[in-house]
Amino acid sequence: MSGNGQSRSALEPGMEVAIVLKQDQRSGKRTRGVIQDILTNSPSHPHGIKVRLTDGNVGRVKEIFKG
């Protein structure tokens, strides 16, 4: 099961997600990783909540992997 990353309440550090990096926004290429920090302060964002992954990449969440 997967969800979208538009709601901040659905995300927490340690979750595995797919993000789109700033430089990949045109192509839509996704990078998979584990959330370290949630950077967006608002409760939701139409393009996805911005997060930092444990590997240091920053991007907007497009997909959440559960389990």
N, CA, C and O atoms as a GROMACS GRO file, in nm:
protein
  268
    1MET      N    1   0.084  -0.120   0.000
    1MET     CA    2   0.000   0.000   0.000
    1MET      C    3   0.088   0.125   0.000
    1MET      O    4   0.192   0.128   0.065
    2SER      N    5   0.046   0.224  -0.072
    2SER     CA    6   0.122   0.348  -0.074
    2SER      C    7   0.027   0.466  -0.068
    2SER      O    8  -0.090   0.454  -0.107
    3GLY      N    9   0.077   0.578  -0.020
    3GLY     CA   10  -0.005   0.699  -0.014
    3GLY      C   11   0.068   0.810  -0.084
    3GLY      O   12   0.180   0.793  -0.132
    4ASN      N   13   0.003   0.927  -0.090
    4ASN     CA   14   0.075   1.040  -0.147
    4ASN      C   15   0.129   1.125  -0.035
    4ASN      O   16   0.084   1.115   0.079
    5GLY      N   17   0.225   1.208  -0.066
    5GLY     CA   18   0.296   1.283   0.036
    5GLY      C   19   0.250   1.426   0.053
    5GLY      O   20   0.330   1.514   0.084
    6GLN      N   21   0.120   1.452   0.032
    6GLN     CA   22   0.071   1.589   0.040
    6GLN      C   23   0.030   1.630   0.182
    6GLN      O   24   0.013   1.749   0.209
    7SER      N   25   0.015   1.533   0.271
    7SER     CA   26  -0.028   1.564   0.408
    7SER      C   27   0.086   1.540   0.506
    7SER      O   28   0.141   1.430   0.512
    8ARG      N   29   0.120   1.642   0.581
    8ARG     CA   30   0.232   1.634   0.675
    8ARG      C   31   0.206   1.531   0.785
    8ARG      O   32   0.298   1.465   0.832
    9SER      N   33   0.078   1.518   0.825
    9SER     CA   34   0.042   1.427   0.934
    9SER      C   35   0.064   1.280   0.897
    9SER      O   36   0.074   1.194   0.984
   10ALA      N   37   0.072   1.251   0.766
   10ALA     CA   38   0.093   1.113   0.720
   10ALA      C   39   0.240   1.073   0.724
   10ALA      O   40   0.273   0.957   0.703
   11LEU      N   41   0.329   1.170   0.749
   11LEU     CA   42   0.473   1.145   0.742
   11LEU      C   43   0.537   1.153   0.879
   11LEU      O   44   0.495   1.230   0.965
   12GLU      N   45   0.641   1.072   0.898
   12GLU     CA   46   0.722   1.082   1.019
   12GLU      C   47   0.861   1.028   0.990
   12GLU      O   48   0.879   0.943   0.902
   13PRO      N   49   0.962   1.078   1.064
   13PRO     CA   50   1.098   1.029   1.042
   13PRO      C   51   1.105   0.877   1.054
   13PRO      O   52   1.041   0.817   1.140
   14GLY      N   53   1.185   0.816   0.965
   14GLY     CA   54   1.200   0.671   0.966
   14GLY      C   55   1.115   0.602   0.861
   14GLY      O   56   1.136   0.484   0.833
   15MET      N   57   1.020   0.674   0.801
   15MET     CA   58   0.937   0.615   0.696
   15MET      C   59   1.013   0.609   0.565
   15MET      O   60   1.096   0.695   0.535
   16GLU      N   61   0.984   0.505   0.487
   16GLU     CA   62   1.044   0.493   0.354
   16GLU      C   63   0.952   0.560   0.253
   16GLU      O   64   0.832   0.532   0.248
   17VAL      N   65   1.010   0.650   0.173
   17VAL     CA   66   0.931   0.728   0.077
   17VAL      C   67   1.005   0.741  -0.056
   17VAL      O   68   1.124   0.709  -0.066
   18ALA      N   69   0.933   0.789  -0.157
   18ALA     CA   70   0.994   0.828  -0.284
   18ALA      C   71   0.976   0.978  -0.297
   18ALA      O   72   0.864   1.029  -0.284
   19ILE      N   73   1.084   1.048  -0.324
   19ILE     CA   74   1.080   1.194  -0.340
   19ILE      C   75   1.125   1.232  -0.479
   19ILE      O   76   1.192   1.155  -0.548
   20VAL      N   77   1.088   1.353  -0.521
   20VAL     CA   78   1.142   1.411  -0.643
   20VAL      C   79   1.234   1.524  -0.602
   20VAL      O   80   1.192   1.620  -0.536
   21LEU      N   81   1.360   1.513  -0.641
   21LEU     CA   82   1.459   1.616  -0.611
   21LEU      C   83   1.433   1.739  -0.698
   21LEU      O   84   1.371   1.727  -0.804
   22LYS      N   85   1.481   1.855  -0.654
   22LYS     CA   86   1.461   1.980  -0.728
   22LYS      C   87   1.509   1.965  -0.874
   22LYS      O   88   1.439   2.007  -0.966
   23GLN      N   89   1.626   1.906  -0.893
   23GLN     CA   90   1.680   1.895  -1.029
   23GLN      C   91   1.607   1.791  -1.113
   23GLN      O   92   1.627   1.785  -1.234
   24ASP      N   93   1.523   1.708  -1.050
   24ASP     CA   94   1.450   1.604  -1.123
   24ASP      C   95   1.303   1.641  -1.145
   24ASP      O   96   1.226   1.559  -1.194
   25GLN      N   97   1.264   1.764  -1.110
   25GLN     CA   98   1.122   1.800  -1.121
   25GLN      C   99   1.070   1.792  -1.264
   25GLN      O  100   0.955   1.752  -1.285
   26ARG      N  101   1.151   1.829  -1.362
   26ARG     CA  102   1.107   1.823  -1.502
   26ARG      C  103   1.084   1.679  -1.547
   26ARG      O  104   0.984   1.650  -1.612
   27SER      N  105   1.176   1.590  -1.512
   27SER     CA  106   1.166   1.452  -1.557
   27SER      C  107   1.073   1.369  -1.469
   27SER      O  108   1.018   1.268  -1.512
   28GLY      N  109   1.056   1.413  -1.344
   28GLY     CA  110   0.972   1.336  -1.252
   28GLY      C  111   1.044   1.216  -1.191
   28GLY      O  112   0.980   1.133  -1.126
   29LYS      N  113   1.175   1.206  -1.213
   29LYS     CA  114   1.252   1.094  -1.159
   29LYS      C  115   1.242   1.092  -1.006
   29LYS      O  116   1.256   1.195  -0.940
   30ARG      N  117   1.218   0.973  -0.953
   30ARG     CA  118   1.200   0.961  -0.808
   30ARG      C  119   1.323   0.900  -0.742
   30ARG      O  120   1.391   0.814  -0.799
   31THR      N  121   1.348   0.945  -0.621
   31THR     CA  122   1.458   0.893  -0.540
   31THR      C  123   1.397   0.832  -0.415
   31THR      O  124   1.318   0.897  -0.345
   32ARG      N  125   1.434   0.708  -0.387
   32ARG     CA  126   1.376   0.638  -0.272
   32ARG      C  127   1.470   0.649  -0.153
   32ARG      O  128   1.592   0.641  -0.169
   33GLY      N  129   1.413   0.667  -0.035
   33GLY     CA  130   1.496   0.677   0.084
   33GLY      C  131   1.411   0.682   0.211
   33GLY      O  132   1.289   0.664   0.207
   34VAL      N  133   1.479   0.706   0.322
   34VAL     CA  134   1.415   0.710   0.454
   34VAL      C  135   1.418   0.853   0.507
   34VAL      O  136   1.521   0.919   0.502
   35ILE      N  137   1.304   0.900   0.557
   35ILE     CA  138   1.292   1.038   0.606
   35ILE      C  139   1.379   1.058   0.730
   35ILE      O  140   1.374   0.980   0.825
   36GLN      N  141   1.458   1.166   0.728
   36GLN     CA  142   1.533   1.209   0.845
   36GLN      C  143   1.462   1.328   0.910
   36GLN      O  144   1.439   1.328   1.031
   37ASP      N  145   1.429   1.429   0.830
   37ASP     CA  146   1.363   1.550   0.880
   37ASP      C  147   1.248   1.588   0.788
   37ASP      O  148   1.256   1.568   0.667
   38ILE      N  149   1.141   1.644   0.846
   38ILE     CA  150   1.032   1.702   0.768
   38ILE      C  151   1.054   1.853   0.765
   38ILE      O  152   1.059   1.918   0.870
   39LEU      N  153   1.068   1.909   0.644
   39LEU     CA  154   1.106   2.049   0.629
   39LEU      C  155   0.988   2.143   0.608
   39LEU      O  156   0.998   2.262   0.636
   40THR      N  157   0.875   2.091   0.558
   40THR     CA  158   0.757   2.175   0.536
   40THR      C  159   0.684   2.193   0.667
   40THR      O  160   0.655   2.096   0.737
   41ASN      N  161   0.653   2.319   0.702
   41ASN     CA  162   0.583   2.346   0.827
   41ASN      C  163   0.432   2.344   0.814
   41ASN      O  164   0.362   2.317   0.912
   42SER      N  165   0.380   2.371   0.694
   42SER     CA  166   0.234   2.374   0.677
   42SER      C  167   0.178   2.231   0.681
   42SER      O  168   0.250   2.136   0.650
   43PRO      N  169   0.049   2.216   0.718
   43PRO     CA  170  -0.009   2.082   0.732
   43PRO      C  171  -0.020   2.005   0.601
   43PRO      O  172  -0.025   1.882   0.601
   44SER      N  173  -0.024   2.078   0.487
   44SER     CA  174  -0.030   2.010   0.358
   44SER      C  175   0.034   2.097   0.250
   44SER      O  176   0.051   2.218   0.268
   45HIS      N  177   0.070   2.034   0.138
   45HIS     CA  178   0.128   2.106   0.026
   45HIS      C  179   0.087   2.034  -0.102
   45HIS      O  180   0.102   1.912  -0.111
   46PRO      N  181   0.036   2.108  -0.202
   46PRO     CA  182  -0.014   2.042  -0.323
   46PRO      C  183   0.092   1.966  -0.402
   46PRO      O  184   0.060   1.871  -0.474
   47HIS      N  185   0.219   2.006  -0.390
   47HIS     CA  186   0.326   1.939  -0.465
   47HIS      C  187   0.398   1.835  -0.381
   47HIS      O  188   0.492   1.772  -0.428
   48GLY      N  189   0.355   1.816  -0.257
   48GLY     CA  190   0.420   1.719  -0.169
   48GLY      C  191   0.497   1.788  -0.059
   48GLY      O  192   0.552   1.896  -0.079
   49ILE      N  193   0.503   1.724   0.057
   49ILE     CA  194   0.575   1.776   0.172
   49ILE      C  195   0.725   1.763   0.147
   49ILE      O  196   0.771   1.659   0.101
   50LYS      N  197   0.800   1.868   0.177
   50LYS     CA  198   0.945   1.865   0.155
   50LYS      C  199   1.013   1.798   0.274
   50LYS      O  200   0.987   1.834   0.390
   51VAL      N  201   1.099   1.701   0.246
   51VAL     CA  202   1.169   1.627   0.350
   51VAL      C  203   1.317   1.615   0.317
   51VAL      O  204   1.358   1.631   0.202
   52ARG      N  205   1.397   1.586   0.421
   52ARG     CA  206   1.538   1.551   0.403
   52ARG      C  207   1.550   1.403   0.433
   52ARG      O  208   1.501   1.355   0.536
   53LEU      N  209   1.616   1.329   0.344
   53LEU     CA  210   1.637   1.186   0.364
   53LEU      C  211   1.764   1.163   0.446
   53LEU      O  212   1.845   1.255   0.463
   54THR      N  213   1.781   1.041   0.495
   54THR     CA  214   1.899   1.008   0.576
   54THR      C  215   2.028   1.021   0.495
   54THR      O  216   2.135   1.037   0.554
   55ASP      N  217   2.019   1.014   0.361
   55ASP     CA  218   2.140   1.030   0.278
   55ASP      C  219   2.168   1.176   0.244
   55ASP      O  220   2.264   1.207   0.173
   56GLY      N  221   2.084   1.268   0.295
   56GLY     CA  222   2.107   1.410   0.274
   56GLY      C  223   2.028   1.472   0.159
   56GLY      O  224   2.023   1.594   0.147
   57ASN      N  225   1.965   1.390   0.076
   57ASN     CA  226   1.886   1.444  -0.035
   57ASN      C  227   1.762   1.514   0.019
   57ASN      O  228   1.703   1.471   0.118
   58VAL      N  229   1.722   1.623  -0.048
   58VAL     CA  230   1.602   1.698  -0.010
   58VAL      C  231   1.509   1.703  -0.130
   58VAL      O  232   1.551   1.733  -0.241
   59GLY      N  233   1.382   1.673  -0.106
   59GLY     CA  234   1.284   1.680  -0.213
   59GLY      C  235   1.143   1.667  -0.159
   59GLY      O  236   1.122   1.657  -0.038
   60ARG      N  237   1.047   1.667  -0.251
   60ARG     CA  238   0.906   1.658  -0.214
   60ARG      C  239   0.857   1.514  -0.225
   60ARG      O  240   0.886   1.445  -0.323
   61VAL      N  241   0.784   1.470  -0.122
   61VAL     CA  242   0.736   1.332  -0.118
   61VAL      C  243   0.628   1.310  -0.222
   61VAL      O  244   0.531   1.385  -0.230
   62LYS      N  245   0.646   1.206  -0.303
   62LYS     CA  246   0.548   1.169  -0.405
   62LYS      C  247   0.480   1.036  -0.372
   62LYS      O  248   0.370   1.010  -0.418
   63GLU      N  249   0.546   0.953  -0.291
   63GLU     CA  250   0.490   0.822  -0.258
   63GLU      C  251   0.541   0.779  -0.123
   63GLU      O  252   0.656   0.805  -0.087
   64ILE      N  253   0.454   0.712  -0.047
   64ILE     CA  254   0.490   0.660   0.085
   64ILE      C  255   0.483   0.507   0.078
   64ILE      O  256   0.384   0.452   0.030
   65PHE      N  257   0.586   0.440   0.123
   65PHE     CA  258   0.588   0.294   0.125
   65PHE      C  259   0.558   0.247   0.266
   65PHE      O  260   0.624   0.287   0.362
   66LYS      N  261   0.457   0.162   0.279
   66LYS     CA  262   0.419   0.113   0.412
   66LYS      C  263   0.464  -0.032   0.427
   66LYS      O  264   0.452  -0.113   0.335
   67GLY      N  265   0.514  -0.062   0.544
   67GLY     CA  266   0.554  -0.200   0.572
   67GLY      C  267   0.678  -0.233   0.499
   67GLY      O  268   0.728  -0.345   0.509
   0.00000   0.00000   0.00000
